[in-house]
């Protein structure tokens, strides 16, 4: 491993489309971090945007720090020690995520990347996610004047001990699987209506949907739609299976549950949640997880009643007001 002098290592700065070589290096870093930590260091949306040939309305800024084998000659850099990625919105706001390879932690890699970002872009309009909320991330955030503003809980249900309630569908509603090539536009409309209050989910585009459908984990059989007699989508439960990696067994995910405004309050959300969990149980998975905002008290209460417990937490940081 290289000597711990990241201040001498070269930083590759990319604005816009990320080439295949850097994508492969980022993928290897993400896999190593996930194997070490049990959760990915970059969000799915960030990875989707990085891989996109055309990121659409978003702009991408990536800073990659490579560890040099011979610090007198930065051209010998080979290992990607860390990466900082900013996904920026058209209005100038954006989200920062930083990932450090387990072999290069506690060497100042994150500090070097964030310091370089300050020089290249600055922090105006920028929030940051820490996935797993590592102590080093909290320290780094504080060093640059950031504080925690949002908690996204990861909750887990051990399926062997789960006693799921009966949750029938409302009258006239049936479940069916998503049909690729037919349901995309209708689902996007239903998703937008269901998450009008939640721009991260409600603003999903056709390109975002297509990118996820192209992922190896996508399975239309686990994308459950609740439809009325006219086959209009009233709600959905999109499940996901994370494959086994290293010592971490495969785990199911309540990926997204949504109910159209006209069907809210009918018990459809609970019925969809239970149906999706039972689908994942039927695949032989020993555990199911989900993400939920810590301050969403009704959702947290529902998941606790179903047997979910808090497992981990992601934290969003934002600049603290100047004293």
Secondary structure, 3 states (H helix, E strand, C coil): CCCCCHHHCCEEEEECCCCHHHHHHHHHHHHHHHHHHCCCCCCHHHHHHHHCCCCCCCEEEEEEEEECCCCCCHHHCCEEEEEEEEEECCCCCEEEEEEECHHHCCCCHHHHHHHHHHHHCCCCCEEEEEECCCHHHHHHHHHCCEEEEEEEEEEEEEHHHCCCCCCCCCCCCEEEECCCCCCHHHHHHHHHHHCCCCHHHHCCCHHHHHHHHCCCCCCHHHEEEEECCCCCEEEEEEEEEECCECCECCEEEEEEEEECHHHCCCCHHHHHHHHHHHHHHHCCCCEEEEEEECCCHHHHHHHHHCCCEEEEEEEEEEECCCC
